[in-house]
């Protein structure tokens, strides 16, 4: 996808979430129908709205994930990406910074998405292809140690 398409999709997603929040929020002021009866008292709760904001955040992740091109659910446990040959702690920190925390995320990248992430790797640019991080991640995601070691050597 082109950058313009991605930007438009992200804006549409954000507007949809903002509209949903506005539609589902509770009114903050009650209007009395007659001047003689006071408006009913309203208990204020500090927890009010948290379920809605959590739902909205999850919806943004679900909508944004396909737009960004990676599974962006941070609640899943992170994998030790340094098990991939040629990927050390500094490269892992850079990948984590762009939202890649698990083998499955690397394994599912198509060439265009991999090129986009590669462009963000700074000093590690080119390593994702040269060291075949995606192929290694596929083996590690499936916990196929024998297949990994047959193709890439002993797993450290």
Phi, psi and omega in degrees: 000150178280163180297324181295319178297317179297318180296315180297317180297320179294320179295316178299318180297315180295319178295321179296317179293318179298318178298319178297317179297315180296322180289326186264352183289154181275146179294145182263348182224136178258140180252128179282141180282334176228155182286343183279332181258126179289154178296147180296146179291146182235125178283131180264129179242135179287346181269354185300131175091348183297323178296322180292316181292323176296318179295320179294319179296319178295322179295320178298317178297317181295323180281320185284331183305310179293330180291314179291324179103004177227154176288115189256027180278104183285351183282348177279149181293144179280147175267160175277091183294345180288352174290340177286129182294131181090002181238104181263187183300323180291318177294323177297319179298321178294316178298317178300324179295333177263007173099008179260116183234348187227156178302320183300324180295317178292317184296331184271359182291134171271170184303323180292318179293320178297320178295323178295315178293320179301322179294338180267357187279356177060241183296342182261013181302134179095339184291329182299326179268315184298317181267003177055049180301323183293316179296318179297318181297326179298317178294315183291327178297321181273001182057037180266077183295319181298314178295320178299309183293329178293326184264326187242359181094180185304133178279125184278000000 
